[in-house]
Amino acid sequence: MPEAGTAQPDHRVPTQGARLQGLQRIAGEAIALSYIAVIALIASVTGAFYVLFPELGALSHDVFTRPGGTWAKAPFLLAITPPLAGAIGIVVTNALPYGLIAVLLVVCGAIALVIALRSPIAPSISAGLLPLVLGVKSWWYPPAILFGTTLLALLSIAWRRYLAEAPSQDADDIDDAIERFPRDWRGLVPLIMFVIAATLAVEATGLRFILFPPLVVIGFEMFGHPEICPWAARPLLLPIACFLTAAGGLILLNLIGGNPITAALAMGWGIVVLRIFDLHVPPALAVALLPMVMDHPRYAYPFSVATGTLLLTMYFLAWKAWTAKAVQRGLAAPGPD
């Protein structure tokens, strides 16, 4: 018997950042795959392909396998941030052709939105950039995203309530912290510099998916939380994992065609790849789904993804080395007499 007045831990809900294990994790992943299949079915029936916003794969997998995580605990922001960023992308896409100015307006506008809302939903940045990359100009794009994110938010609330009687799982503090609001926005300056360089590379090569939308989200997390980025210790795994998820999604699309089964299988393939490499990189799941919304995707797509991701990885490592040397120089500087 516990002593009177002694507070006991509440084991009814998952701990903050908890990642489900065992059968619960399998169930969460099954729900995420079913959700993506339903969204793909709606996109197919309505003809509005942009209903299948690729980052829904990243968001759904996270909220159903980490019901105590940051994204799952912010259902309102989960619902509204991506469509608002999508509206920014539509405005810019209708006003300007693809180019450096347009890309910067969308990326900076989406980041400003995240700052203003204090939203942890970083994949919203991808929602802003996607219409510019794909040339989507329909004003139905933001409402279509709103439908998917609202449905996801409602399902995540129901899933959390269903698990209310389940024992808590082991906390995953690093993954949870990555999805939090960045503490120091000055770290995003090098991200903007990378976006500029990547856009110039796109214009020089004609390979638009060197700067694929989820890449900016990956960079946002890396520079927003450089001290805890889980893939920084194994940097070469990131471009390999993204290449494999992109290639798998494209191959499945060409073999089976664009339908709900393909969407579920592509996302499932992405989950398998991340499991093999033991990486928690939700935007990589969006990379697997991206061919589903592309107009005649070519086999250059996965190689463009690998090129862009490798460039980001090398740039990030160079930036970390430079900042470490700058800190050392500052510590070694002589003090005042």
N, C-alpha and C positions, 0 to 999 in steps of 0.2 A: 504494500500500500504506500503511495507517495505521501509525504508529509503534507499536512494541511497548509494551504497558502502557497505551495510550491507550484510554479507554472510548468506545465507539461507541454512538450512540443506537439504541434498539430500535424498529424500524419495523414490528414484527409486529402490534402491537395499537394501537387508536385511542388518541390522547392523551387526557388527562383533559379532559372537557367537549367532546370532538370531536363534530362534527355531520357525518354522512355526506353525501357529495355525489354528484351524477351518478346512475349506475345503481344504486349501492349505496343511496342515499337512496330511490330509487324502490322498490327491493326491500324496504327496511325499512318503508316506508309500506304496501306491498302486504301484508306479513306482518301489520302492525298491523290493517289492514282485514279481513283473513281471520280473524284472531283474534277481532275483535269480531263478525264474522258467525257464527263457531262458538259464541261465548258466547250470542248472540241465539237461535241454533237450539236450544241446550240449554234456554234460558229458555222458548222456545215449546213444546218437546216436554214438558217437565216441568210447565209451568204456573206455575213459580216465577219470576215476572217480575223479582224482585229479584236473580236471578243476574246480570242485566245491570246491574251497578253502573255508572252513567254515567262515573265518574272512571276506569274501566278504559280509556276512550278516550284520556284524557290520559296515563295511565301507559304504555299500550302504545305510543302514538306516540313518546313520549320515549325509552323504552328501546330501541326498534328503530331509531330514527334517530340516537340519541346513545348508542351502546353503551359509550362511555367516560365517560358522564355519571354524576352522583351517584346517581340512582335505579337505573340499571342495575348499578351496582357495589355495591348493597346489597340483594341478592335476598332475604335472610332477612327484613329489615325490610319490604321490598316485599310479602312474602307475609303477614306477621302483623299489621302495624300497622293496615291498614284494617279487617279483621274484628274486632279488639279494640275499635277506635273504634265499629264498628257495634254491638257488644254494649252499649257505654255508651248508645248511642242507643235500643236496644230496651228497656233497663231503664227509662230515663226516659220513653219513650213509653208503656210499660205502666203507669207509676206516675202520670203527670201529663198533663193535657190541654195542647194547644199554648198557649203563652203565654210571657211574659218569663222567668219562673223556669225553665221547662223548657228554653227555648232557651239560657239562660246555663249551666245545668247541663251540657247536652250540649257546647256549644262549649268551655267551660272544662275540662270533663272530657277532651275529645279533645285539647285543647292540653296538658293535664297529662300525658296519655299520651305524646304526642310528646316532651315534655321528659324524662319518665322513661326512655324508651327511647333518647333521643338519636337519634330517627328523622328522616331528611330527607323522609319521605313525607308532605308536607303535605296531599295530597288525602284522607288518612285523616279529616281533620276533616269533610269532606263526607260520608263514610260514616257518621259519627255523627249528623249533622243530618238526613240524608235520611229515615230512618224517621219522625222527628218531623214533618217537613214533609208527607210523604205519608200518614201515619197507619198505617205498617206496624208490626204488633205481633208478627209471627211470629218465634219463636226460631230458625227455619231461616235467617233473614236473615244472621247472622254466618257460619255454615258455608257458605252460598251464596257470600258474598264470598270466604271463604277458598279455596274451590275455584277461583274465577277468578284470584285473586292468586297462588296457588301455581302454577297452570298458566302464568301470565305470567312468574313468576320462573324457572321451569324453561326456558321458551322463550327468555328473555333470556340465560340462561347458555349455552344451545346456540348462540344467535346470536353471542354474543361469541367463543365458541370457533371457530365457522365463520369469523369475520373475523380470526382470529389471524394468518393469513398475508397479510392485506390491508395495504397501506400506510396509515400514519396520515393522518388528515385535519386540517384547520385547527382549532385549539382554539377553543372558544366559552366563554371564561372567565366572561363575565357570566351567561349562561344557567346554567352549572354552579354559580356562586356563589349564585344565587337559590335553587337547590334544596338548598343546604346548610343545616345546623342554624343558626338565627339566633344571632348573637353576643351581642346585647343584648335580653333579654326585656322590658325596660322599654318598648321601642317597641311592644309589643303591648297596652299599656294603652289607647291610643286606638282600637285595633281593637275591644276589648270595648265601649268607649263607642259606637262606630258600630253594633255588633250590637244594643245596647240601643235606639238611636234607630231602626234599621231595623225591629226587632220591634214597636215602638210604631206605626210607619207601617203595618206589616202589619195590626195589630189595628184601626187607624183606618180603613183602606181595604177590608179583607177580601181584598186581593191578596197571598196568601201567598208568591208567588214574587218579590216585591220583595226578600226575603231568601232567594234560591235557594241551595242548599247550596254550589255551587262559588264563589259570591261571597265567602264567608268565607275560602276558600282563596286567592282572588285578594288579598283584604285582608291575609291572613296574610303573604303574600310581600311585599306593598308595605310594610307597617309593619315586617316583620322585616328587610328589606334595602332601606331607602328610598334609599340612596345609589346603588344600581345597578339599580333597577327599570326595565326596558327600555321600558315604556309611559308612564313619567312625563313624558318629554320631549314626547310627543304624546298628552296625556290624553284628548282627545275621541275618539280612535280606539277606545279600549277599549269604551265603551258601544255604539258603532256596530258594531264587530266582534261583540260578544256578541249584539246584537239580530239581526244577520244570521244568525249560527249558530243561534240559537234559532228564528227564523222559518223557516229552511230545514229544520231538523229537524221542526218541526211540519207544514209543508206536505207534506214527503215522507211523513210518517206518514198524513196525511189522503188523499193521492193513492194510495199503494201499500198502506197497511195495515201492521200490526206484524209484521214478518218479518225474517229475517237480511239480506235485500237492502236493506231500508229502513235497518237499523242501519249497514251498511257505507256506503251512500250518504250518510246523515246525517253520519257521521264524515268521509267524503271531502269533503263540502260544507264542513265546518268547516275542514279542512286548506286547501282552496282559499281560503277567506276570510282565514285567517291568512297565507297566502302573499301574497295581494294587498296586505294592509296591512303585510306584513313584520313581524309581531308573533309573538313566542314566548310565548303565553299558553296553556299546556296545558289549564287548566280550561275554556277556551272550547269545547274539543271535547266536554267533558262536557255543556255547555249544549245542544249539538246533539242529544245522545243522551237527554237528560232526558225529553222527551215520550214516549219509548218505555216508560217506567216510570210515567207519570202516568195517573191514572184520568180518562178523558174530558178531555184537555187542550183548553183553549179558546184562541181567538186573542188573548186578553188576556195569554197567557204571554210572548210576546216583548216586549210593551210593559212588562210587569212587570220582566222582565230588564233592559231598557234603563233603566227608572227606577231600579232598585236599583244598577246599575253606574254610572250617572251620579251618583247620590247619593254613592257611595263615591269616585268620582273627584274630585268637588268637595270632599268632606270631606278627602281626602288632600292636595289642593293647599292647602286652607286650613290644615291642620295643618303642612305644610312651611313655609308662609309665616310662621305663628306661631312655630315653632321657630327659624326663621332670624332673626326679629326678636329673640327672646329671647337668642339667642347674641350678636347685635350689641349688645344692651343690656348683656350681661355683659361684653363686651370693652370697651365704652365706660365702664363704671363706674370711678370714681376709686379708685386703690389706697390703701393705708394711708399715713399720713404717716410 
